[in-house]
Amino acid sequence: MAAKNEMSNGEIADALRGIPWGEVVTYGELAARAGRPRAPRAAGTFCAENNFPLVVPCHRVVSSSGLGGYGSLGADYKRRLLALEGVEL
């Protein structure tokens, strides 16, 4: 069970699956959707460790200052996935 100020991976995964095709949210917005608006770093950590990127679409989560990273695949890969969904950043 997650501590009061932490969120569970399930909460984050559910919030991620709720982001519609062709839309992006920031890590802070993802944390808020998961019920923990003050935990954007936890949302970022979950995305960085996500083993199922096409099922749990972390490519739809961006930094508040731009695109952000995409783990070992890199930002160019993230940009291409978003472009397939009609998102240009």
Contacts in CASP RR format, 6 or more apart in sequence:
PFRMAT RR
TARGET T0000
AUTHOR 0000-0000-0000
METHOD contacts of the structure
MODEL  1
MAAKNEMSNGEIADALRGIPWGEVVTYGELAARAGRPRAPRAAGTFCAEN
NFPLVVPCHRVVSSSGLGGYGSLGADYKRRLLALEGVEL
1 8 0 8 1.000
2 8 0 8 1.000
2 11 0 8 1.000
5 36 0 8 1.000
5 38 0 8 1.000
5 39 0 8 1.000
6 36 0 8 1.000
6 39 0 8 1.000
6 42 0 8 1.000
7 31 0 8 1.000
7 34 0 8 1.000
7 35 0 8 1.000
7 36 0 8 1.000
7 39 0 8 1.000
7 42 0 8 1.000
7 43 0 8 1.000
9 46 0 8 1.000
11 34 0 8 1.000
11 35 0 8 1.000
11 36 0 8 1.000
12 30 0 8 1.000
12 31 0 8 1.000
12 34 0 8 1.000
12 42 0 8 1.000
12 43 0 8 1.000
12 46 0 8 1.000
13 46 0 8 1.000
13 56 0 8 1.000
14 34 0 8 1.000
15 30 0 8 1.000
15 33 0 8 1.000
15 34 0 8 1.000
15 35 0 8 1.000
16 30 0 8 1.000
16 47 0 8 1.000
16 56 0 8 1.000
16 57 0 8 1.000
16 58 0 8 1.000
16 60 0 8 1.000
16 61 0 8 1.000
17 55 0 8 1.000
17 56 0 8 1.000
17 57 0 8 1.000
18 33 0 8 1.000
19 25 0 8 1.000
19 30 0 8 1.000
19 33 0 8 1.000
19 57 0 8 1.000
19 60 0 8 1.000
19 61 0 8 1.000
21 85 0 8 1.000
22 60 0 8 1.000
22 82 0 8 1.000
22 85 0 8 1.000
22 86 0 8 1.000
22 87 0 8 1.000
23 60 0 8 1.000
23 87 0 8 1.000
24 60 0 8 1.000
24 61 0 8 1.000
24 62 0 8 1.000
24 82 0 8 1.000
24 87 0 8 1.000
24 89 0 8 1.000
25 33 0 8 1.000
25 60 0 8 1.000
25 61 0 8 1.000
25 62 0 8 1.000
26 40 0 8 1.000
26 61 0 8 1.000
26 62 0 8 1.000
26 63 0 8 1.000
26 64 0 8 1.000
27 40 0 8 1.000
27 41 0 8 1.000
27 43 0 8 1.000
27 44 0 8 1.000
27 47 0 8 1.000
27 61 0 8 1.000
27 62 0 8 1.000
27 63 0 8 1.000
27 64 0 8 1.000
28 37 0 8 1.000
28 39 0 8 1.000
28 40 0 8 1.000
28 43 0 8 1.000
28 64 0 8 1.000
30 40 0 8 1.000
30 43 0 8 1.000
30 44 0 8 1.000
30 47 0 8 1.000
30 61 0 8 1.000
31 37 0 8 1.000
31 38 0 8 1.000
31 39 0 8 1.000
31 40 0 8 1.000
31 42 0 8 1.000
31 43 0 8 1.000
34 43 0 8 1.000
36 42 0 8 1.000
43 61 0 8 1.000
44 61 0 8 1.000
46 58 0 8 1.000
47 58 0 8 1.000
47 61 0 8 1.000
48 71 0 8 1.000
50 56 0 8 1.000
50 58 0 8 1.000
53 59 0 8 1.000
58 70 0 8 1.000
59 70 0 8 1.000
59 78 0 8 1.000
59 81 0 8 1.000
59 82 0 8 1.000
60 82 0 8 1.000
60 85 0 8 1.000
62 68 0 8 1.000
62 89 0 8 1.000
63 69 0 8 1.000
66 89 0 8 1.000
67 75 0 8 1.000
67 78 0 8 1.000
67 79 0 8 1.000
67 89 0 8 1.000
68 75 0 8 1.000
68 78 0 8 1.000
69 75 0 8 1.000
69 78 0 8 1.000
70 77 0 8 1.000
70 78 0 8 1.000
79 89 0 8 1.000
82 88 0 8 1.000
82 89 0 8 1.000
END
